[in-house]
């Protein structure tokens, strides 16, 4: 998942730049690196994004982040998986992560990016069977949180199929 976190940041950054969005680079970088802390370790009855945000908040607070910074990182992580809120403003950290992760997970907006740059990114941060790992993680998360956002995404948007057919070689 670490390579996914790096790819999320770099995809988000390029997409935000394409959109002309202003963003706090340190905030989105840290948020991207920590955004899937709990995805591979579901907690029954708790959304991975919420549990991961709580863990990330403890981590960054212990590392000296201010309370405002800690809250901003936690909010970005908690909201990164919320679809369809109608706000595509990538200056909002949660939307930045959503855009970057969507590019990496399902290939969203990938056609807007320079293919040479994408290939260079994938060489620096390879996928290593990411599709298989992500499908397993999203399936397990949906089982752990049957009323959660991941289950809704899997059921109502065909997320697992979108992941399976993302335009990346593994």
N, C-alpha and C positions, 0 to 999 in steps of 0.2 A: 504493500500500500504506500510505502514511502515514495516510490517512483511516481505513482499516481498523484500523490500530493504535490510533488514538484511539477509534474505536467499540468495539473490543475492551475497552479500559480502562473506558469508561463503562458498557457492558453488564455487564462483570464486576463493577464496583462496585455497580450496582443489584441484581444477582443475589446478590452476597455480603451486601448489606444485607438483602435479603429473607430470606436464610437465617440471618441473625443471626451471620454469620462475622466474626471479628476479623481484620484484615489490616494489613500494613505498607503504607500508602498510597504512600509514595515508592518502595518496592521494586517493588510491582506496577505502578505507573505507568511506571517506567523499563523494566521487563521487558516490559510490553505494547508500549511504543513500539519496542522493539528485537526483538520476538519473531519477525518474519518477514524479518529482514535478508537472508537468502540464498534466500528462496523464489522470487524471480524470476530467480535466477542459480544454477541447480543445479550442484553439483559432482559429477561422476561418481564413484560409489562412496561418497559421504558424504551422510548425511541433512541436509537443509537446516536442521533445528532444531539439530543438533549443530554444524555449521559456523557457523551464525548465532550460536549461544551462544559459540563461541570468539571470533568477531569482537566480539561485544558485551562479552565479558570484557576483551578488550584495550582496547576503547574506554572502558569505565567505570573500569578500573584506571588508565589514562592520565589520566582526568579526576579522579582522587583517591579513588576508592572504596577502602574497606578490602578486604583479601583475603577476609574473611568475606562482605562485601556483594557483592563480585565473584562469588564462588562461588554465592551465593544467586540472583543474577540469571541466571548461566549455567545453573544447575540448573532454574530456572523455565522458561527458554526451551527447554532440551533436552527437558523432560518435557511441555511443553504439548500436544504432539500424541499423547501416549500414551493410547489409549482403554482403557476397560474395566478399570481397575485397582481398581474397586470403591470408590474413595475420592472422594466428592463434597464433601469439606470445602474450601470456598472460601477458608479462611484459609491454605491451602497455595498459594503463589504460582503454581506450575504449573497447579493446578486452577482458580485464579482466571482465568488466561489462557485455559485450555481452555473454561471456561464462557462468557467474554466473546466469544472467537473463534467458538465454536459458535453463539452467538446471532446473530452477524453473518454468518457464512458460510452456515449452514443454517436459521436461525430457531429454534434450540433454545430452549425456554422463553419465547419471545417472547410467548406468550399470557398470561404472568404479569405482563407489563409494561404500564404505562399507554400506550395508543396515541398519545395526544397527546405524551407525553414522547418516545416512539420517533420520531415525525415531526419533533419539534424537533431531536433528535440528528441525524437524517438530513439536515436542512436545514443544520445547522452543519458536518457532516462527510459530504458527499454520496457516494453510491456510485460514480458515474462509470463505469458498465459494469463494476462490480466482479465480477459473476457471470462474465462472459466472461473477465476477467483471472484470476480464481481457478481456473476450470476449466482454462485454459491452463497456469497455473503448477503445478497439482496433476498434470496429465498429464505435463508435462515433468519434474517431480520424480520421478514414478514410473518414467519411462524412465531417468533418471540413476541411480536407486537401486532396481533391480528387486527386491531382497530387503528393502526398507525399509518403514517404517510407512505412508508415503503410498500406496505400491502396495497394501499390505494393505488399507488403508481404501478405496481405490478399488475393489478387487476384491471384498472381503467385506462391505462395508457399503453399497455403492451410493452412495458419497460424491459422485461427480460428478452423479448424478441428484438427490441431496439439495440440492446447491448450485444446480443448474439450477432447482429448484422452490421455492427459499427464498421466503418470503412478502414480498418487497420489490420495489417498482417500481424499475426502473433508470432 
